[in-house]
Amino acid sequence: MSGMSHPARRTVAIVTSLLLAGTAVAACGDDKAAVPGVTDTEIVIGTHTPLTGPAAAGYSEIAPAAKAYFDYVNANGGVHGRKITYKIMDDGYNPANTTQVVRQLVLQDKVFAILNGLGTPTHTGVLDFLNTNKVPDLFVASGSLSWNQPTKYPQTFGFNTDYTVEGKILATHVKTTFAGKKVCFLGQDDDFGRDSLAGVKKVLGTLAAEQKYTVTNANVGPQIGAFKAAGCEVVILATVPGFTALSIGTAARLAFRPQWVVSNVGSDYPTVAALLKEAAPLAEGMIGISPLPAATDAADPWTALFKKVHDQYSPGTPFNGNAIYGMSVAYLFVQALQAAGKDLTREGLIAAVEKGGFTGPGYAPLRYSRTNHSGYGGGRLTRVASAAQAFFGPVYETDPADGPVAEYTQQRPAPPTSGIPG
């Protein structure tokens, strides 16, 4: 038994309690500091995207547009007092490069989240890595069904209208507008092409011809030649912009002029026209689809907002559908950060996205919930006429299963006066 007096023991106990309390406070501070990429003044996030390579045309403009919107938000106080730093890594649309740069972002740069990683074949290779490391993997720039697997990939959420939904909507238009015509399909040889084709065939059944392409082979002559030989009158493309232009240009050289119907991924007319150059008139009549407003629609309030931000923070770069896309992603990410609250954690961000309820520039609904990690649930058709791309008809929505293609009638909200959500 100690010979220490009772008062002395009480003094020691009090000091010990104070030290323990101090240790607990320090531990809490350490926990807060331990959230990767988050400080009291900054949120560091990253992305992989093709600034170079076969998919760079158009797509190289997306991440810089998102950064421009973040710069605008930062100049107006950031989110909960934190400014957003967006690290943009070039992967050249090469899955091996994607793995390397994403590991660098997570393990070396310690980013808080990956935002809008671009590409079906590229992002597929980092799904397991990001989810194993519990890194929020938000708003993937692809419409693959792979992103909507909440049980297997709880950190991952899509953004684009998924390709099967898109395929069903495009095919429904073809079925009603071009009844009796021979319909053919060219798709990228990965989930992009396969998911799109699945949607098309749910509506149209057997097609006159089906072909694939790989992004490493810029010769689509054999595929387009097969379409001509099959007597195709309508060709549905699940192509990136470079291969949309290649397909249209190759067909013209073969004196083959079908009706082109193109996935949102490859149907931004300013991008395709820039690739076709003097042959841009060949894209006249091209039908596409998009859940987002057109860059050419100056009367649209969301387009006007993004044009204002673009001109101030990214002057000299093209203002087209890719710019609208990048800023729309950034706007949604800011909404998610705000919903996650000031005490920002990765778990809190995922919970905020799963709670859903987000609205913004998109015509179609966003479908985030605990059981649905897909993005937009539909889109609106576009047509190129007189060298301009314009929307026509209603907004459509459907599911990737066997649900009907139906009109979506809910109106978008106007953008906030500040241009910043919340």
RAWO-V826300 format. One record per residue. N is the residue number from 1. RES is the residue in three letters. SS is DSSP state (alpha for helix, beta for strand, coil for the rest). PSI is psi in whole degrees, -180 to 180 (NA if undefined). Layout:
N,RES,SS,PSI  N,RES,SS,PSI
//
This chain:
1,MET,coil,140  2,SER,coil,146  3,GLY,coil,7  4,MET,coil,141  5,SER,coil,159  6,HIS,alpha,-45  7,PRO,alpha,-39  8,ALA,alpha,-42  9,ARG,alpha,-39  10,ARG,alpha,-39  11,THR,alpha,-45  12,VAL,alpha,-43  13,ALA,alpha,-43  14,ILE,alpha,-46  15,VAL,alpha,-44  16,THR,alpha,-43  17,SER,alpha,-42  18,LEU,alpha,-41  19,LEU,alpha,-43  20,LEU,alpha,-42  21,ALA,alpha,-42  22,GLY,alpha,-39  23,THR,alpha,-41  24,ALA,alpha,-44  25,VAL,alpha,-44  26,ALA,alpha,-40  27,ALA,alpha,-42  28,CYS,alpha,-42  29,GLY,alpha,-40  30,ASP,alpha,-40  31,ASP,alpha,-44  32,LYS,alpha,-44  33,ALA,alpha,-21  34,ALA,coil,-8  35,VAL,coil,113  36,PRO,coil,135  37,GLY,coil,4  38,VAL,beta,126  39,THR,coil,-175  40,ASP,coil,-19  41,THR,coil,-4  42,GLU,beta,148  43,ILE,beta,119  44,VAL,beta,122  45,ILE,beta,170  46,GLY,beta,170  47,THR,beta,159  48,HIS,beta,137  49,THR,beta,154  50,PRO,coil,91  51,LEU,coil,-21  52,THR,coil,171  53,GLY,coil,-173  54,PRO,coil,-18  55,ALA,coil,9  56,ALA,alpha,-30  57,ALA,alpha,114  58,GLY,alpha,-53  59,TYR,alpha,-27  60,SER,coil,-12  61,GLU,coil,-12  62,ILE,alpha,-56  63,ALA,alpha,-42  64,PRO,alpha,-33  65,ALA,alpha,-41  66,ALA,alpha,-43  67,LYS,alpha,-38  68,ALA,alpha,-41  69,TYR,alpha,-40  70,PHE,alpha,-39  71,ASP,alpha,-38  72,TYR,alpha,-46  73,VAL,alpha,-43  74,ASN,alpha,-40  75,ALA,alpha,-16  76,ASN,coil,27  77,GLY,coil,-7  78,GLY,coil,-158  79,VAL,beta,117  80,HIS,coil,39  81,GLY,coil,1  82,ARG,beta,140  83,LYS,beta,148  84,ILE,beta,123  85,THR,beta,123  86,TYR,beta,110  87,LYS,beta,117  88,ILE,beta,118  89,MET,beta,131  90,ASP,beta,124  91,ASP,coil,0  92,GLY,coil,16  93,TYR,coil,34  94,ASN,coil,115  95,PRO,alpha,-34  96,ALA,alpha,-41  97,ASN,alpha,-39  98,THR,alpha,-47  99,THR,alpha,-43  100,GLN,alpha,-48  101,VAL,alpha,-32  102,VAL,alpha,-39  103,ARG,alpha,-38  104,GLN,alpha,-45  105,LEU,alpha,-41  106,VAL,alpha,-48  107,LEU,alpha,-33  108,GLN,alpha,-51  109,ASP,coil,-14  110,LYS,coil,49  111,VAL,coil,154  112,PHE,coil,-37  113,ALA,beta,160  114,ILE,beta,129  115,LEU,beta,123  116,ASN,coil,37  117,GLY,coil,133  118,LEU,beta,131  119,GLY,coil,136  120,THR,alpha,-54  121,PRO,alpha,-30  122,THR,alpha,-49  123,HIS,alpha,-27  124,THR,alpha,-36  125,GLY,coil,-11  126,VAL,coil,4  127,LEU,alpha,-52  128,ASP,alpha,-42  129,PHE,alpha,-48  130,LEU,alpha,-40  131,ASN,alpha,-36  132,THR,alpha,-37  133,ASN,coil,5  134,LYS,coil,44  135,VAL,coil,122  136,PRO,beta,127  137,ASP,beta,81  138,LEU,beta,139  139,PHE,beta,56  140,VAL,beta,138  141,ALA,beta,73  142,SER,coil,154  143,GLY,coil,23  144,SER,coil,144  145,LEU,alpha,-14  146,SER,alpha,-29  147,TRP,alpha,-18  148,ASN,coil,67  149,GLN,coil,72  150,PRO,coil,-33  151,THR,coil,-46  152,LYS,coil,-39  153,TYR,coil,74  154,PRO,coil,-18  155,GLN,coil,-12  156,THR,beta,135  157,PHE,beta,138  158,GLY,beta,178  159,PHE,coil,-54  160,ASN,coil,154  161,THR,coil,130  162,ASP,coil,152  163,TYR,alpha,-29  164,THR,alpha,-42  165,VAL,alpha,-49  166,GLU,alpha,-45  167,GLY,alpha,-40  168,LYS,alpha,-42  169,ILE,alpha,-47  170,LEU,alpha,-43  171,ALA,alpha,-34  172,THR,alpha,-40  173,HIS,alpha,-44  174,VAL,alpha,-43  175,LYS,alpha,-38  176,THR,alpha,-31  177,THR,alpha,-31  178,PHE,coil,44  179,ALA,coil,135  180,GLY,coil,-7  181,LYS,coil,150  182,LYS,coil,123  183,VAL,beta,134  184,CYS,beta,167  185,PHE,beta,132  186,LEU,beta,125  187,GLY,beta,157  188,GLN,beta,143  189,ASP,coil,66  190,ASP,coil,-165  191,ASP,alpha,-30  192,PHE,alpha,-58  193,GLY,alpha,-42  194,ARG,alpha,-44  195,ASP,alpha,-41  196,SER,alpha,-46  197,LEU,alpha,-39  198,ALA,alpha,-42  199,GLY,alpha,-42  200,VAL,alpha,-45  201,LYS,alpha,-23  202,LYS,alpha,-30  203,VAL,alpha,-43  204,LEU,alpha,-16  205,GLY,coil,-139  206,THR,coil,137  207,LEU,coil,163  208,ALA,coil,-32  209,ALA,beta,148  210,GLU,beta,134  211,GLN,beta,159  212,LYS,beta,162  213,TYR,beta,159  214,THR,coil,146  215,VAL,coil,-13  216,THR,coil,-2  217,ASN,coil,107  218,ALA,coil,8  219,ASN,coil,108  220,VAL,coil,17  221,GLY,alpha,-46  222,PRO,alpha,-41  223,GLN,alpha,-46  224,ILE,alpha,-36  225,GLY,alpha,-39  226,ALA,alpha,-37  227,PHE,alpha,-43  228,LYS,alpha,-44  229,ALA,alpha,-31  230,ALA,coil,-5  231,GLY,coil,30  232,CYS,coil,135  233,GLU,coil,-26  234,VAL,beta,129  235,VAL,beta,121  236,ILE,beta,128  237,LEU,beta,127  238,ALA,beta,80  239,THR,coil,150  240,VAL,coil,162  241,PRO,alpha,-41  242,GLY,alpha,-36  243,PHE,alpha,-20  244,THR,alpha,-49  245,ALA,alpha,-42  246,LEU,alpha,-43  247,SER,alpha,-46  248,ILE,alpha,-44  249,GLY,alpha,-42  250,THR,alpha,-43  251,ALA,alpha,-41  252,ALA,alpha,-40  253,ARG,alpha,-25  254,LEU,coil,10  255,ALA,coil,44  256,PHE,coil,119  257,ARG,coil,75  258,PRO,coil,174  259,GLN,beta,123  260,TRP,beta,132  261,VAL,beta,117  262,VAL,beta,137  263,SER,coil,152  264,ASN,alpha,-36  265,VAL,alpha,-37  266,GLY,alpha,22  267,SER,coil,11  268,ASP,coil,112  269,TYR,alpha,-45  270,PRO,alpha,-37  271,THR,alpha,-47  272,VAL,alpha,-42  273,ALA,alpha,-39  274,ALA,alpha,-34  275,LEU,alpha,-37  276,LEU,alpha,-24  277,LYS,alpha,-123  278,GLU,alpha,-15  279,ALA,alpha,10  280,ALA,alpha,-34  281,PRO,alpha,-18  282,LEU,alpha,-19  283,ALA,alpha,2  284,GLU,coil,135  285,GLY,coil,-8  286,MET,coil,131  287,ILE,beta,134  288,GLY,beta,-166  289,ILE,beta,147  290,SER,beta,145  291,PRO,coil,-5  292,LEU,coil,157  293,PRO,coil,161  294,ALA,coil,143  295,ALA,coil,-23  296,THR,coil,-7  297,ASP,coil,84  298,ALA,coil,-21  299,ALA,coil,-17  300,ASP,coil,127  301,PRO,alpha,-31  302,TRP,alpha,-40  303,THR,alpha,-42  304,ALA,alpha,-42  305,LEU,alpha,-50  306,PHE,alpha,-32  307,LYS,alpha,-41  308,LYS,alpha,-47  309,VAL,alpha,-44  310,HIS,alpha,-48  311,ASP,alpha,-28  312,GLN,alpha,-37  313,TYR,alpha,-8  314,SER,coil,48  315,PRO,coil,147  316,GLY,coil,-10  317,THR,coil,157  318,PRO,coil,140  319,PHE,coil,100  320,ASN,coil,-165  321,GLY,alpha,-30  322,ASN,alpha,-36  323,ALA,alpha,-44  324,ILE,alpha,-44  325,TYR,alpha,-52  326,GLY,alpha,-42  327,MET,alpha,-33  328,SER,alpha,-41  329,VAL,alpha,-46  330,ALA,alpha,-40  331,TYR,alpha,-45  332,LEU,alpha,-40  333,PHE,alpha,-39  334,VAL,alpha,-41  335,GLN,alpha,-44  336,ALA,alpha,-42  337,LEU,alpha,-42  338,GLN,alpha,-42  339,ALA,alpha,-29  340,ALA,alpha,-19  341,GLY,coil,173  342,LYS,coil,-35  343,ASP,coil,76  344,LEU,coil,128  345,THR,coil,163  346,ARG,alpha,-42  347,GLU,alpha,-39  348,GLY,alpha,-36  349,LEU,alpha,-45  350,ILE,alpha,-43  351,ALA,alpha,-38  352,ALA,alpha,-40  353,VAL,alpha,-41  354,GLU,alpha,-26  355,LYS,alpha,-30  356,GLY,coil,-155  357,GLY,coil,9  358,PHE,coil,139  359,THR,coil,163  360,GLY,coil,-139  361,PRO,coil,-16  362,GLY,coil,142  363,TYR,coil,-36  364,ALA,coil,164  365,PRO,coil,146  366,LEU,beta,137  367,ARG,coil,28  368,TYR,coil,134  369,SER,coil,-178  370,ARG,coil,-26  371,THR,coil,1  372,ASN,coil,113  373,HIS,coil,17  374,SER,coil,172  375,GLY,coil,-120  376,TYR,beta,144  377,GLY,coil,16  378,GLY,beta,-156  379,GLY,beta,-179  380,ARG,beta,142  381,LEU,beta,149  382,THR,beta,157  383,ARG,beta,140  384,VAL,beta,124  385,ALA,beta,131  386,SER,coil,46  387,ALA,coil,27  388,ALA,beta,145  389,GLN,beta,125  390,ALA,beta,150  391,PHE,beta,153  392,PHE,beta,152  393,GLY,beta,-177  394,PRO,beta,175  395,VAL,beta,137  396,TYR,beta,150  397,GLU,beta,156  398,THR,coil,-172  399,ASP,coil,171  400,PRO,coil,-1  401,ALA,coil,-129  402,ASP,coil,17  403,GLY,coil,159  404,PRO,coil,157  405,VAL,coil,119  406,ALA,beta,159  407,GLU,beta,142  408,TYR,beta,119  409,THR,coil,-7  410,GLN,coil,135  411,GLN,coil,148  412,ARG,coil,151  413,PRO,coil,160  414,ALA,coil,151  415,PRO,coil,152  416,PRO,coil,151  417,THR,coil,-38  418,SER,coil,-18  419,GLY,coil,4  420,ILE,coil,130  421,PRO,coil,152  422,GLY,coil,NA
//
